[in-house]
């Protein structure tokens, strides 16, 4: 037997993106908050039904406020960076959600006034994901 590396899926398809207006309203009405400057994570944990087990284990909404970044290309850059960092580091979150048979709906909002670097955003988002996993275990 050869030691072939297993393929780790690092994609973030449309099923992982939060588009439902009903779910977004529920998230902002009933969600819990975690702050890891410069990120604000609002999340809602749901029990997974048997019928929805094939769906994505989490859905996420990315946001960069127009109040802080007037130019669209700055907002798009920040959201693109957040998507990329989450795409690379989603493995632990998915494993935890599947182990607990839960589904997570959350939003990531960038709240600083400066354009972030990839390294800073990756460090802070990983810290936020760790805190999110700890909150799920409580």
C-alpha positions in Angstrom: 0.0 0.0 0.0 1.3 3.4 -0.9 1.0 6.5 1.3 -1.0 8.8 -0.9 -2.1 12.0 0.7 -5.8 12.3 1.1 -7.4 15.2 -0.7 -8.7 18.0 1.5 -11.5 19.9 -0.1 -10.6 23.6 0.2 -13.5 25.0 -1.9 -16.3 27.2 -0.7 -19.2 26.6 -3.0 -22.5 28.5 -3.0 -24.1 26.1 -0.5 -21.8 27.6 2.1 -22.9 31.2 1.5 -25.8 32.6 3.4 -28.4 33.9 1.0 -31.8 33.3 2.7 -33.3 36.6 3.9 -35.3 34.7 6.5 -32.2 33.1 8.0 -30.3 36.4 7.9 -33.1 38.1 9.8 -33.2 35.3 12.3 -29.4 35.5 12.7 -29.4 39.2 13.5 -32.4 38.9 15.8 -31.3 35.9 17.8 -27.6 35.4 17.2 -24.7 35.5 19.7 -21.7 37.7 19.3 -18.0 37.1 19.4 -15.6 40.0 18.9 -12.0 39.5 17.8 -10.8 42.8 16.6 -11.0 43.6 13.7 -13.7 40.9 13.2 -17.2 40.7 14.6 -18.7 37.2 14.4 -22.5 36.8 14.9 -23.6 33.2 15.0 -26.6 31.0 15.4 -26.3 27.3 16.1 -29.1 25.0 14.9 -29.7 21.2 15.3 -29.4 19.3 12.1 -32.4 17.5 10.8 -32.0 14.1 9.1 -33.3 15.5 5.8 -30.8 18.4 5.7 -27.7 16.3 6.5 -26.5 16.5 2.9 -26.4 20.3 3.0 -23.4 22.4 4.0 -22.5 22.2 7.7 -22.3 26.0 7.9 -23.5 29.0 6.0 -21.6 32.3 6.2 -22.3 36.0 5.3 -19.3 38.3 4.7 -19.6 42.0 5.3 -17.4 45.1 5.1 -19.4 48.3 5.9 -19.8 51.1 3.5 -19.6 53.6 6.3 -15.9 52.6 6.9 -14.9 51.9 3.3 -16.4 54.3 0.8 -14.9 52.7 -2.3 -16.4 49.4 -3.5 -13.1 47.9 -4.5 -11.9 48.2 -0.9 -15.0 46.4 0.4 -14.7 43.7 -2.2 -11.0 43.2 -1.4 -11.8 42.7 2.3 -14.6 40.3 1.6 -12.4 38.4 -0.9 -9.7 38.1 1.7 -12.2 36.8 4.4 -13.5 34.2 1.9 -10.0 33.0 1.1 -9.0 32.7 4.7 -12.2 30.9 5.7 -11.8 28.6 2.7 -8.3 27.6 3.8 -9.1 27.2 7.5 -12.7 25.7 7.6 -11.6 22.1 8.3 -11.7 22.2 12.1 -15.1 24.0 12.1 -16.6 21.4 9.8 -15.3 18.5 11.8 -16.7 19.9 15.0 -20.1 20.6 13.5 -20.3 17.1 12.0 -19.3 15.5 15.3 -22.1 17.4 17.1 -24.6 17.0 14.3 -25.3 20.7 14.2 -25.5 23.4 11.6 -24.0 26.9 12.0 -25.2 30.1 10.5 -22.8 33.0 11.0 -21.7 36.4 9.7 -18.2 37.8 9.5 -18.1 41.6 9.6 -14.8 43.6 9.3 -14.9 46.5 11.7 -11.6 48.3 11.5 -10.9 51.4 9.4 -7.7 50.1 7.7 -7.3 47.7 4.9 -6.0 44.4 6.4 -3.1 42.3 5.3 -3.7 38.6 4.6 -1.6 37.5 7.5 -3.4 39.7 10.0 -6.8 38.6 8.8 -5.8 34.9 8.8 -4.5 35.1 12.4 -7.6 36.9 13.7 -10.1 34.7 11.8 -8.4 31.5 13.1 -8.7 32.9 16.6 -12.4 33.7 16.0 -13.0 30.2 14.7 -11.3 28.7 17.7 -13.6 30.8 20.0 -16.6 29.8 18.0 -15.7 26.1 18.4 -15.3 26.7 22.2 -18.7 28.3 22.3 -20.3 25.4 20.5 -18.9 23.0 23.1 -20.4 24.9 26.0 
